[in-house]
Every structure is written in structure tokens, then in C-alpha cells.
Amino acid sequence: MTKFKVANIHCENCANTIKNALGDEYGEIKVDLSVEPRVVSVNLDGKDEAKFKEELDDLGFSVIGKI
């Protein structure tokens, strides 16, 4: 799994927004709400990492680093 530190995720509703918007294209997406900044985990399986980050940004959630 690829893990990203992501800004602007505040609650379970934010996490669900990400999962619902991107889950069909990227499969299972996990959002760890217990850490700050939040961590989003996704199995990109050769998919375009830059595109995933751009789509997160379009939803209002900025990637601030990769773990």
C-alpha cells in the first residue's frame, strides 16, 4: 500500500468523501483519523500516483507528503 500524509481531513465524513469519490477507481482506501496529519493508504497497483494526488486535491484534500 502507498501511504500519503493528507491535509484538511477532519472527520469520518471527510474520509467517506474520499472513499466514495475514489474507491471505484482505486479500490480499498483507508483513512487513519487517529494521527495528524491524517494518513491515506491506497494500493495503486501501477496506477498513476500523480493522478491520485491530483484527484485528492480536487476534492479539497492536499497531499503534504508520502510515507
CHARMM internal coordinates of N, CA and C (Angstrom, degrees):
IC EDIT
DIST 1 N 1 CA 1.4538
DIST 1 CA 1 C 1.5229
ANGL 1 N 1 CA 1 C 109.47
DIST 1 C 2 N 1.2930
ANGL 1 CA 1 C 2 N 115.42
DIHE 1 N 1 CA 1 C 2 N 142.82
DIST 2 N 2 CA 1.4520
ANGL 1 C 2 N 2 CA 121.87
DIHE 1 CA 1 C 2 N 2 CA 174.74
DIST 2 CA 2 C 1.5205
ANGL 2 N 2 CA 2 C 107.41
DIHE 1 C 2 N 2 CA 2 C -95.55
DIST 2 C 3 N 1.3380
ANGL 2 CA 2 C 3 N 116.45
DIHE 2 N 2 CA 2 C 3 N 134.88
DIST 3 N 3 CA 1.4606
ANGL 2 C 3 N 3 CA 120.95
DIHE 2 CA 2 C 3 N 3 CA -177.34
DIST 3 CA 3 C 1.5234
ANGL 3 N 3 CA 3 C 110.27
DIHE 2 C 3 N 3 CA 3 C -119.50
DIST 3 C 4 N 1.3327
ANGL 3 CA 3 C 4 N 114.34
DIHE 3 N 3 CA 3 C 4 N 135.87
DIST 4 N 4 CA 1.4556
ANGL 3 C 4 N 4 CA 121.66
DIHE 3 CA 3 C 4 N 4 CA 179.65
DIST 4 CA 4 C 1.5198
ANGL 4 N 4 CA 4 C 110.22
DIHE 3 C 4 N 4 CA 4 C -125.63
DIST 4 C 5 N 1.3344
ANGL 4 CA 4 C 5 N 116.48
DIHE 4 N 4 CA 4 C 5 N 141.38
DIST 5 N 5 CA 1.4603
ANGL 4 C 5 N 5 CA 121.41
DIHE 4 CA 4 C 5 N 5 CA 168.52
DIST 5 CA 5 C 1.5256
ANGL 5 N 5 CA 5 C 106.16
DIHE 4 C 5 N 5 CA 5 C -84.78
DIST 5 C 6 N 1.3419
ANGL 5 CA 5 C 6 N 115.81
DIHE 5 N 5 CA 5 C 6 N 128.42
DIST 6 N 6 CA 1.4636
ANGL 5 C 6 N 6 CA 120.09
DIHE 5 CA 5 C 6 N 6 CA -172.35
DIST 6 CA 6 C 1.5283
ANGL 6 N 6 CA 6 C 110.44
DIHE 5 C 6 N 6 CA 6 C -130.43
DIST 6 C 7 N 1.3266
ANGL 6 CA 6 C 7 N 115.75
DIHE 6 N 6 CA 6 C 7 N 133.95
DIST 7 N 7 CA 1.4687
ANGL 6 C 7 N 7 CA 122.05
DIHE 6 CA 6 C 7 N 7 CA 179.04
DIST 7 CA 7 C 1.5261
ANGL 7 N 7 CA 7 C 110.72
DIHE 6 C 7 N 7 CA 7 C -89.60
DIST 7 C 8 N 1.3176
ANGL 7 CA 7 C 8 N 115.37
DIHE 7 N 7 CA 7 C 8 N 160.27
DIST 8 N 8 CA 1.4674
ANGL 7 C 8 N 8 CA 124.85
DIHE 7 CA 7 C 8 N 8 CA 172.71
DIST 8 CA 8 C 1.5220
ANGL 8 N 8 CA 8 C 114.94
DIHE 7 C 8 N 8 CA 8 C 75.62
DIST 8 C 9 N 1.3346
ANGL 8 CA 8 C 9 N 118.35
DIHE 8 N 8 CA 8 C 9 N 10.30
DIST 9 N 9 CA 1.4603
ANGL 8 C 9 N 9 CA 120.19
DIHE 8 CA 8 C 9 N 9 CA 172.93
DIST 9 CA 9 C 1.5217
ANGL 9 N 9 CA 9 C 105.88
DIHE 8 C 9 N 9 CA 9 C -91.73
DIST 9 C 10 N 1.3367
ANGL 9 CA 9 C 10 N 115.93
DIHE 9 N 9 CA 9 C 10 N 115.72
DIST 10 N 10 CA 1.4588
ANGL 9 C 10 N 10 CA 119.61
DIHE 9 CA 9 C 10 N 10 CA -173.54
DIST 10 CA 10 C 1.5201
ANGL 10 N 10 CA 10 C 114.06
DIHE 9 C 10 N 10 CA 10 C -108.57
DIST 10 C 11 N 1.3363
ANGL 10 CA 10 C 11 N 117.56
DIHE 10 N 10 CA 10 C 11 N -27.29
DIST 11 N 11 CA 1.4597
ANGL 10 C 11 N 11 CA 118.83
DIHE 10 CA 10 C 11 N 11 CA -170.61
DIST 11 CA 11 C 1.5289
ANGL 11 N 11 CA 11 C 110.34
DIHE 10 C 11 N 11 CA 11 C -156.09
DIST 11 C 12 N 1.3245
ANGL 11 CA 11 C 12 N 114.90
DIHE 11 N 11 CA 11 C 12 N -178.49
DIST 12 N 12 CA 1.4599
ANGL 11 C 12 N 12 CA 121.48
DIHE 11 CA 11 C 12 N 12 CA 179.09
DIST 12 CA 12 C 1.5311
ANGL 12 N 12 CA 12 C 111.46
DIHE 11 C 12 N 12 CA 12 C -61.80
DIST 12 C 13 N 1.3262
ANGL 12 CA 12 C 13 N 117.77
DIHE 12 N 12 CA 12 C 13 N -33.77
DIST 13 N 13 CA 1.4693
ANGL 12 C 13 N 13 CA 120.01
DIHE 12 CA 12 C 13 N 13 CA 177.80
DIST 13 CA 13 C 1.5245
ANGL 13 N 13 CA 13 C 111.32
DIHE 12 C 13 N 13 CA 13 C -63.63
DIST 13 C 14 N 1.3307
ANGL 13 CA 13 C 14 N 116.65
DIHE 13 N 13 CA 13 C 14 N -39.52
DIST 14 N 14 CA 1.4698
ANGL 13 C 14 N 14 CA 120.47
DIHE 13 CA 13 C 14 N 14 CA 176.19
DIST 14 CA 14 C 1.5283
ANGL 14 N 14 CA 14 C 109.77
DIHE 13 C 14 N 14 CA 14 C -62.66
DIST 14 C 15 N 1.3326
ANGL 14 CA 14 C 15 N 116.28
DIHE 14 N 14 CA 14 C 15 N -45.16
DIST 15 N 15 CA 1.4639
ANGL 14 C 15 N 15 CA 121.10
DIHE 14 CA 14 C 15 N 15 CA 179.45
DIST 15 CA 15 C 1.5270
ANGL 15 N 15 CA 15 C 110.18
DIHE 14 C 15 N 15 CA 15 C -60.33
DIST 15 C 16 N 1.3253
ANGL 15 CA 15 C 16 N 117.12
DIHE 15 N 15 CA 15 C 16 N -43.44
DIST 16 N 16 CA 1.4625
ANGL 15 C 16 N 16 CA 120.90
DIHE 15 CA 15 C 16 N 16 CA 179.78
DIST 16 CA 16 C 1.5210
ANGL 16 N 16 CA 16 C 111.91
DIHE 15 C 16 N 16 CA 16 C -66.11
DIST 16 C 17 N 1.3213
ANGL 16 CA 16 C 17 N 117.57
DIHE 16 N 16 CA 16 C 17 N -33.92
DIST 17 N 17 CA 1.4660
ANGL 16 C 17 N 17 CA 120.99
DIHE 16 CA 16 C 17 N 17 CA 176.33
DIST 17 CA 17 C 1.5239
ANGL 17 N 17 CA 17 C 109.93
DIHE 16 C 17 N 17 CA 17 C -59.37
DIST 17 C 18 N 1.3302
ANGL 17 CA 17 C 18 N 116.34
DIHE 17 N 17 CA 17 C 18 N -45.26
DIST 18 N 18 CA 1.4685
ANGL 17 C 18 N 18 CA 121.35
DIHE 17 CA 17 C 18 N 18 CA 179.33
DIST 18 CA 18 C 1.5233
ANGL 18 N 18 CA 18 C 110.34
DIHE 17 C 18 N 18 CA 18 C -64.38
DIST 18 C 19 N 1.3249
ANGL 18 CA 18 C 19 N 116.68
DIHE 18 N 18 CA 18 C 19 N -49.41
DIST 19 N 19 CA 1.4691
ANGL 18 C 19 N 19 CA 121.16
DIHE 18 CA 18 C 19 N 19 CA -177.76
DIST 19 CA 19 C 1.5264
ANGL 19 N 19 CA 19 C 111.14
DIHE 18 C 19 N 19 CA 19 C -61.16
DIST 19 C 20 N 1.3270
ANGL 19 CA 19 C 20 N 117.16
DIHE 19 N 19 CA 19 C 20 N -44.26
DIST 20 N 20 CA 1.4673
ANGL 19 C 20 N 20 CA 120.76
DIHE 19 CA 19 C 20 N 20 CA -177.98
DIST 20 CA 20 C 1.5253
ANGL 20 N 20 CA 20 C 112.13
DIHE 19 C 20 N 20 CA 20 C -69.49
DIST 20 C 21 N 1.3259
ANGL 20 CA 20 C 21 N 117.42
DIHE 20 N 20 CA 20 C 21 N -37.63
DIST 21 N 21 CA 1.4634
ANGL 20 C 21 N 21 CA 120.80
DIHE 20 CA 20 C 21 N 21 CA -177.21
DIST 21 CA 21 C 1.5246
ANGL 21 N 21 CA 21 C 112.57
DIHE 20 C 21 N 21 CA 21 C -75.71
DIST 21 C 22 N 1.3315
ANGL 21 CA 21 C 22 N 117.15
DIHE 21 N 21 CA 21 C 22 N -35.32
DIST 22 N 22 CA 1.4641
ANGL 21 C 22 N 22 CA 120.19
DIHE 21 CA 21 C 22 N 22 CA -171.52
DIST 22 CA 22 C 1.5253
ANGL 22 N 22 CA 22 C 114.22
DIHE 21 C 22 N 22 CA 22 C -114.50
DIST 22 C 23 N 1.3163
ANGL 22 CA 22 C 23 N 117.60
DIHE 22 N 22 CA 22 C 23 N -8.87
DIST 23 N 23 CA 1.4613
ANGL 22 C 23 N 23 CA 121.44
DIHE 22 CA 22 C 23 N 23 CA -175.36
DIST 23 CA 23 C 1.5150
ANGL 23 N 23 CA 23 C 114.45
DIHE 22 C 23 N 23 CA 23 C -61.87
DIST 23 C 24 N 1.3322
ANGL 23 CA 23 C 24 N 117.54
DIHE 23 N 23 CA 23 C 24 N -38.54
DIST 24 N 24 CA 1.4655
ANGL 23 C 24 N 24 CA 119.76
DIHE 23 CA 23 C 24 N 24 CA -179.41
DIST 24 CA 24 C 1.5229
ANGL 24 N 24 CA 24 C 111.58
DIHE 23 C 24 N 24 CA 24 C -62.66
DIST 24 C 25 N 1.3153
ANGL 24 CA 24 C 25 N 116.21
DIHE 24 N 24 CA 24 C 25 N -38.11
DIST 25 N 25 CA 1.4706
ANGL 24 C 25 N 25 CA 120.43
DIHE 24 CA 24 C 25 N 25 CA -177.53
DIST 25 CA 25 C 1.5257
ANGL 25 N 25 CA 25 C 112.50
DIHE 24 C 25 N 25 CA 25 C -82.21
DIST 25 C 26 N 1.3407
ANGL 25 CA 25 C 26 N 117.10
DIHE 25 N 25 CA 25 C 26 N -37.00
DIST 26 N 26 CA 1.4628
ANGL 25 C 26 N 26 CA 120.52
DIHE 25 CA 25 C 26 N 26 CA -171.49
DIST 26 CA 26 C 1.5256
ANGL 26 N 26 CA 26 C 114.01
DIHE 25 C 26 N 26 CA 26 C -111.26
DIST 26 C 27 N 1.3173
ANGL 26 CA 26 C 27 N 118.52
DIHE 26 N 26 CA 26 C 27 N -1.23
DIST 27 N 27 CA 1.4612
ANGL 26 C 27 N 27 CA 120.80
DIHE 26 CA 26 C 27 N 27 CA -179.92
DIST 27 CA 27 C 1.5181
ANGL 27 N 27 CA 27 C 111.17
DIHE 26 C 27 N 27 CA 27 C 78.61
DIST 27 C 28 N 1.3204
ANGL 27 CA 27 C 28 N 115.34
DIHE 27 N 27 CA 27 C 28 N -150.25
DIST 28 N 28 CA 1.4606
ANGL 27 C 28 N 28 CA 120.10
DIHE 27 CA 27 C 28 N 28 CA -176.26
DIST 28 CA 28 C 1.5266
ANGL 28 N 28 CA 28 C 111.37
DIHE 27 C 28 N 28 CA 28 C -64.22
DIST 28 C 29 N 1.3113
ANGL 28 CA 28 C 29 N 114.95
DIHE 28 N 28 CA 28 C 29 N 129.30
DIST 29 N 29 CA 1.4614
ANGL 28 C 29 N 29 CA 122.25
DIHE 28 CA 28 C 29 N 29 CA 176.60
DIST 29 CA 29 C 1.5157
ANGL 29 N 29 CA 29 C 107.12
DIHE 28 C 29 N 29 CA 29 C -123.75
DIST 29 C 30 N 1.3197
ANGL 29 CA 29 C 30 N 116.33
DIHE 29 N 29 CA 29 C 30 N 127.68
DIST 30 N 30 CA 1.4619
ANGL 29 C 30 N 30 CA 121.37
DIHE 29 CA 29 C 30 N 30 CA 178.77
DIST 30 CA 30 C 1.5225
ANGL 30 N 30 CA 30 C 109.00
DIHE 29 C 30 N 30 CA 30 C -108.47
DIST 30 C 31 N 1.3288
ANGL 30 CA 30 C 31 N 115.80
DIHE 30 N 30 CA 30 C 31 N 139.38
DIST 31 N 31 CA 1.4582
ANGL 30 C 31 N 31 CA 121.60
DIHE 30 CA 30 C 31 N 31 CA 177.58
DIST 31 CA 31 C 1.5241
ANGL 31 N 31 CA 31 C 107.65
DIHE 30 C 31 N 31 CA 31 C -124.96
DIST 31 C 32 N 1.3284
ANGL 31 CA 31 C 32 N 116.35
DIHE 31 N 31 CA 31 C 32 N 117.06
DIST 32 N 32 CA 1.4668
ANGL 31 C 32 N 32 CA 121.75
DIHE 31 CA 31 C 32 N 32 CA 179.43
DIST 32 CA 32 C 1.5227
ANGL 32 N 32 CA 32 C 108.97
DIHE 31 C 32 N 32 CA 32 C -89.67
DIST 32 C 33 N 1.3306
ANGL 32 CA 32 C 33 N 115.35
DIHE 32 N 32 CA 32 C 33 N 107.60
DIST 33 N 33 CA 1.4615
ANGL 32 C 33 N 33 CA 120.75
DIHE 32 CA 32 C 33 N 33 CA -178.84
DIST 33 CA 33 C 1.5222
ANGL 33 N 33 CA 33 C 112.34
DIHE 32 C 33 N 33 CA 33 C -88.87
DIST 33 C 34 N 1.3370
ANGL 33 CA 33 C 34 N 117.32
DIHE 33 N 33 CA 33 C 34 N 0.39
DIST 34 N 34 CA 1.4681
ANGL 33 C 34 N 34 CA 120.40
DIHE 33 CA 33 C 34 N 34 CA -176.21
DIST 34 CA 34 C 1.5218
ANGL 34 N 34 CA 34 C 112.93
DIHE 33 C 34 N 34 CA 34 C -89.54
DIST 34 C 35 N 1.3215
ANGL 34 CA 34 C 35 N 117.39
DIHE 34 N 34 CA 34 C 35 N -5.73
DIST 35 N 35 CA 1.4681
ANGL 34 C 35 N 35 CA 120.86
DIHE 34 CA 34 C 35 N 35 CA -179.53
DIST 35 CA 35 C 1.5233
ANGL 35 N 35 CA 35 C 109.57
DIHE 34 C 35 N 35 CA 35 C -122.90
DIST 35 C 36 N 1.3225
ANGL 35 CA 35 C 36 N 115.30
DIHE 35 N 35 CA 35 C 36 N 159.63
DIST 36 N 36 CA 1.4656
ANGL 35 C 36 N 36 CA 121.65
DIHE 35 CA 35 C 36 N 36 CA 179.07
DIST 36 CA 36 C 1.5188
ANGL 36 N 36 CA 36 C 107.48
DIHE 35 C 36 N 36 CA 36 C -130.90
DIST 36 C 37 N 1.3168
ANGL 36 CA 36 C 37 N 123.07
DIHE 36 N 36 CA 36 C 37 N 122.46
DIST 37 N 37 CA 1.4564
ANGL 36 C 37 N 37 CA 124.55
DIHE 36 CA 36 C 37 N 37 CA -2.08
DIST 37 CA 37 C 1.5264
ANGL 37 N 37 CA 37 C 111.10
DIHE 36 C 37 N 37 CA 37 C -68.11
DIST 37 C 38 N 1.3058
ANGL 37 CA 37 C 38 N 116.11
DIHE 37 N 37 CA 37 C 38 N 159.75
DIST 38 N 38 CA 1.4632
ANGL 37 C 38 N 38 CA 122.16
DIHE 37 CA 37 C 38 N 38 CA -179.15
DIST 38 CA 38 C 1.5246
ANGL 38 N 38 CA 38 C 109.82
DIHE 37 C 38 N 38 CA 38 C -64.26
DIST 38 C 39 N 1.3361
ANGL 38 CA 38 C 39 N 115.15
DIHE 38 N 38 CA 38 C 39 N 152.10
DIST 39 N 39 CA 1.4585
ANGL 38 C 39 N 39 CA 120.57
DIHE 38 CA 38 C 39 N 39 CA 179.78
DIST 39 CA 39 C 1.5276
ANGL 39 N 39 CA 39 C 108.99
DIHE 38 C 39 N 39 CA 39 C -115.58
DIST 39 C 40 N 1.3253
ANGL 39 CA 39 C 40 N 115.15
DIHE 39 N 39 CA 39 C 40 N 126.88
DIST 40 N 40 CA 1.4607
ANGL 39 C 40 N 40 CA 122.27
DIHE 39 CA 39 C 40 N 40 CA 176.55
DIST 40 CA 40 C 1.5216
ANGL 40 N 40 CA 40 C 107.09
DIHE 39 C 40 N 40 CA 40 C -108.31
DIST 40 C 41 N 1.3422
ANGL 40 CA 40 C 41 N 115.62
DIHE 40 N 40 CA 40 C 41 N 125.92
DIST 41 N 41 CA 1.4606
ANGL 40 C 41 N 41 CA 121.75
DIHE 40 CA 40 C 41 N 41 CA 179.61
DIST 41 CA 41 C 1.5229
ANGL 41 N 41 CA 41 C 109.21
DIHE 40 C 41 N 41 CA 41 C -114.02
DIST 41 C 42 N 1.3213
ANGL 41 CA 41 C 42 N 115.44
DIHE 41 N 41 CA 41 C 42 N 134.93
DIST 42 N 42 CA 1.4633
ANGL 41 C 42 N 42 CA 120.85
DIHE 41 CA 41 C 42 N 42 CA -178.67
DIST 42 CA 42 C 1.5237
ANGL 42 N 42 CA 42 C 108.64
DIHE 41 C 42 N 42 CA 42 C -149.69
DIST 42 C 43 N 1.3249
ANGL 42 CA 42 C 43 N 116.57
DIHE 42 N 42 CA 42 C 43 N 144.78
DIST 43 N 43 CA 1.4520
ANGL 42 C 43 N 43 CA 121.21
DIHE 42 CA 42 C 43 N 43 CA 175.94
DIST 43 CA 43 C 1.5248
ANGL 43 N 43 CA 43 C 107.13
DIHE 42 C 43 N 43 CA 43 C -95.06
DIST 43 C 44 N 1.3183
ANGL 43 CA 43 C 44 N 116.37
DIHE 43 N 43 CA 43 C 44 N 100.76
DIST 44 N 44 CA 1.4636
ANGL 43 C 44 N 44 CA 120.58
DIHE 43 CA 43 C 44 N 44 CA -174.92
DIST 44 CA 44 C 1.5247
ANGL 44 N 44 CA 44 C 113.11
DIHE 43 C 44 N 44 CA 44 C -74.86
DIST 44 C 45 N 1.3270
ANGL 44 CA 44 C 45 N 118.79
DIHE 44 N 44 CA 44 C 45 N -23.39
DIST 45 N 45 CA 1.4695
ANGL 44 C 45 N 45 CA 122.05
DIHE 44 CA 44 C 45 N 45 CA 176.39
DIST 45 CA 45 C 1.5225
ANGL 45 N 45 CA 45 C 113.32
DIHE 44 C 45 N 45 CA 45 C 43.03
DIST 45 C 46 N 1.3207
ANGL 45 CA 45 C 46 N 116.51
DIHE 45 N 45 CA 45 C 46 N 50.33
DIST 46 N 46 CA 1.4546
ANGL 45 C 46 N 46 CA 120.82
DIHE 45 CA 45 C 46 N 46 CA 177.90
DIST 46 CA 46 C 1.5171
ANGL 46 N 46 CA 46 C 114.63
DIHE 45 C 46 N 46 CA 46 C 82.14
DIST 46 C 47 N 1.3246
ANGL 46 CA 46 C 47 N 117.16
DIHE 46 N 46 CA 46 C 47 N -2.66
DIST 47 N 47 CA 1.4637
ANGL 46 C 47 N 47 CA 119.50
DIHE 46 CA 46 C 47 N 47 CA 177.14
DIST 47 CA 47 C 1.5219
ANGL 47 N 47 CA 47 C 109.06
DIHE 46 C 47 N 47 CA 47 C -71.61
DIST 47 C 48 N 1.2892
ANGL 47 CA 47 C 48 N 115.53
DIHE 47 N 47 CA 47 C 48 N 161.72
DIST 48 N 48 CA 1.4598
ANGL 47 C 48 N 48 CA 122.65
DIHE 47 CA 47 C 48 N 48 CA -174.58
DIST 48 CA 48 C 1.5302
ANGL 48 N 48 CA 48 C 111.34
DIHE 47 C 48 N 48 CA 48 C -70.96
DIST 48 C 49 N 1.3306
ANGL 48 CA 48 C 49 N 115.67
DIHE 48 N 48 CA 48 C 49 N 111.24
DIST 49 N 49 CA 1.4672
ANGL 48 C 49 N 49 CA 121.40
DIHE 48 CA 48 C 49 N 49 CA 179.37
DIST 49 CA 49 C 1.5252
ANGL 49 N 49 CA 49 C 111.47
DIHE 48 C 49 N 49 CA 49 C -61.53
DIST 49 C 50 N 1.3174
ANGL 49 CA 49 C 50 N 116.87
DIHE 49 N 49 CA 49 C 50 N -41.51
DIST 50 N 50 CA 1.4644
ANGL 49 C 50 N 50 CA 120.59
DIHE 49 CA 49 C 50 N 50 CA -179.37
DIST 50 CA 50 C 1.5304
ANGL 50 N 50 CA 50 C 110.63
DIHE 49 C 50 N 50 CA 50 C -62.58
DIST 50 C 51 N 1.3281
ANGL 50 CA 50 C 51 N 116.69
DIHE 50 N 50 CA 50 C 51 N -38.05
DIST 51 N 51 CA 1.4670
ANGL 50 C 51 N 51 CA 120.58
DIHE 50 CA 50 C 51 N 51 CA 179.07
DIST 51 CA 51 C 1.5259
ANGL 51 N 51 CA 51 C 110.23
DIHE 50 C 51 N 51 CA 51 C -65.85
DIST 51 C 52 N 1.3292
ANGL 51 CA 51 C 52 N 117.87
DIHE 51 N 51 CA 51 C 52 N -42.04
DIST 52 N 52 CA 1.4639
ANGL 51 C 52 N 52 CA 121.24
DIHE 51 CA 51 C 52 N 52 CA 178.23
DIST 52 CA 52 C 1.5249
ANGL 52 N 52 CA 52 C 110.30
DIHE 51 C 52 N 52 CA 52 C -60.48
DIST 52 C 53 N 1.3280
ANGL 52 CA 52 C 53 N 116.26
DIHE 52 N 52 CA 52 C 53 N -45.88
DIST 53 N 53 CA 1.4649
ANGL 52 C 53 N 53 CA 120.46
DIHE 52 CA 52 C 53 N 53 CA 179.85
DIST 53 CA 53 C 1.5305
ANGL 53 N 53 CA 53 C 111.03
DIHE 52 C 53 N 53 CA 53 C -63.47
DIST 53 C 54 N 1.3177
ANGL 53 CA 53 C 54 N 116.99
DIHE 53 N 53 CA 53 C 54 N -39.55
DIST 54 N 54 CA 1.4659
ANGL 53 C 54 N 54 CA 121.30
DIHE 53 CA 53 C 54 N 54 CA 178.54
DIST 54 CA 54 C 1.5335
ANGL 54 N 54 CA 54 C 110.67
DIHE 53 C 54 N 54 CA 54 C -64.80
DIST 54 C 55 N 1.3257
ANGL 54 CA 54 C 55 N 116.42
DIHE 54 N 54 CA 54 C 55 N -40.83
DIST 55 N 55 CA 1.4637
ANGL 54 C 55 N 55 CA 120.04
DIHE 54 CA 54 C 55 N 55 CA 179.57
DIST 55 CA 55 C 1.5298
ANGL 55 N 55 CA 55 C 110.81
DIHE 54 C 55 N 55 CA 55 C -66.80
DIST 55 C 56 N 1.3324
ANGL 55 CA 55 C 56 N 117.81
DIHE 55 N 55 CA 55 C 56 N -37.96
DIST 56 N 56 CA 1.4681
ANGL 55 C 56 N 56 CA 120.65
DIHE 55 CA 55 C 56 N 56 CA 174.28
DIST 56 CA 56 C 1.5245
ANGL 56 N 56 CA 56 C 109.84
DIHE 55 C 56 N 56 CA 56 C -60.72
DIST 56 C 57 N 1.3208
ANGL 56 CA 56 C 57 N 115.69
DIHE 56 N 56 CA 56 C 57 N -44.53
DIST 57 N 57 CA 1.4639
ANGL 56 C 57 N 57 CA 120.73
DIHE 56 CA 56 C 57 N 57 CA -179.82
DIST 57 CA 57 C 1.5330
ANGL 57 N 57 CA 57 C 111.16
DIHE 56 C 57 N 57 CA 57 C -62.24
DIST 57 C 58 N 1.3254
ANGL 57 CA 57 C 58 N 116.50
DIHE 57 N 57 CA 57 C 58 N -39.83
DIST 58 N 58 CA 1.4637
ANGL 57 C 58 N 58 CA 120.69
DIHE 57 CA 57 C 58 N 58 CA 178.16
DIST 58 CA 58 C 1.5290
ANGL 58 N 58 CA 58 C 111.50
DIHE 57 C 58 N 58 CA 58 C -61.50
DIST 58 C 59 N 1.3393
ANGL 58 CA 58 C 59 N 116.49
DIHE 58 N 58 CA 58 C 59 N -28.89
DIST 59 N 59 CA 1.4664
ANGL 58 C 59 N 59 CA 121.50
DIHE 58 CA 58 C 59 N 59 CA 177.74
DIST 59 CA 59 C 1.5276
ANGL 59 N 59 CA 59 C 112.00
DIHE 58 C 59 N 59 CA 59 C -81.35
DIST 59 C 60 N 1.3468
ANGL 59 CA 59 C 60 N 116.01
DIHE 59 N 59 CA 59 C 60 N -8.50
DIST 60 N 60 CA 1.4635
ANGL 59 C 60 N 60 CA 120.13
DIHE 59 CA 59 C 60 N 60 CA 179.48
DIST 60 CA 60 C 1.5134
ANGL 60 N 60 CA 60 C 114.41
DIHE 59 C 60 N 60 CA 60 C 100.38
DIST 60 C 61 N 1.3371
ANGL 60 CA 60 C 61 N 116.63
DIHE 60 N 60 CA 60 C 61 N 11.77
DIST 61 N 61 CA 1.4608
ANGL 60 C 61 N 61 CA 121.79
DIHE 60 CA 60 C 61 N 61 CA -179.38
DIST 61 CA 61 C 1.5296
ANGL 61 N 61 CA 61 C 109.07
DIHE 60 C 61 N 61 CA 61 C -117.21
DIST 61 C 62 N 1.3214
ANGL 61 CA 61 C 62 N 116.69
DIHE 61 N 61 CA 61 C 62 N 113.37
DIST 62 N 62 CA 1.4650
ANGL 61 C 62 N 62 CA 121.61
DIHE 61 CA 61 C 62 N 62 CA -174.05
DIST 62 CA 62 C 1.5175
ANGL 62 N 62 CA 62 C 111.61
DIHE 61 C 62 N 62 CA 62 C -92.74
DIST 62 C 63 N 1.3343
ANGL 62 CA 62 C 63 N 115.73
DIHE 62 N 62 CA 62 C 63 N 129.05
DIST 63 N 63 CA 1.4626
ANGL 62 C 63 N 63 CA 120.64
DIHE 62 CA 62 C 63 N 63 CA 173.95
DIST 63 CA 63 C 1.5199
ANGL 63 N 63 CA 63 C 107.62
DIHE 62 C 63 N 63 CA 63 C -74.73
DIST 63 C 64 N 1.3359
ANGL 63 CA 63 C 64 N 116.05
DIHE 63 N 63 CA 63 C 64 N 126.50
DIST 64 N 64 CA 1.4651
ANGL 63 C 64 N 64 CA 119.81
DIHE 63 CA 63 C 64 N 64 CA -179.41
DIST 64 CA 64 C 1.5192
ANGL 64 N 64 CA 64 C 112.28
DIHE 63 C 64 N 64 CA 64 C -111.99
DIST 64 C 65 N 1.3264
ANGL 64 CA 64 C 65 N 116.63
DIHE 64 N 64 CA 64 C 65 N 0.92
DIST 65 N 65 CA 1.4525
ANGL 64 C 65 N 65 CA 119.52
DIHE 64 CA 64 C 65 N 65 CA 177.23
DIST 65 CA 65 C 1.5090
ANGL 65 N 65 CA 65 C 111.28
DIHE 64 C 65 N 65 CA 65 C 171.22
DIST 65 C 66 N 1.3139
ANGL 65 CA 65 C 66 N 114.59
DIHE 65 N 65 CA 65 C 66 N 164.24
DIST 66 N 66 CA 1.4583
ANGL 65 C 66 N 66 CA 121.91
DIHE 65 CA 65 C 66 N 66 CA 178.10
DIST 66 CA 66 C 1.5210
ANGL 66 N 66 CA 66 C 107.58
DIHE 65 C 66 N 66 CA 66 C -115.29
DIST 66 C 67 N 1.3068
ANGL 66 CA 66 C 67 N 116.10
DIHE 66 N 66 CA 66 C 67 N 141.20
DIST 67 N 67 CA 1.4675
ANGL 66 C 67 N 67 CA 120.28
DIHE 66 CA 66 C 67 N 67 CA -179.60
DIST 67 CA 67 C 1.5159
ANGL 67 N 67 CA 67 C 108.58
DIHE 66 C 67 N 67 CA 67 C -100.46
END
COOR INIT
IC SEED 1 N 1 CA 1 C
IC BUILD
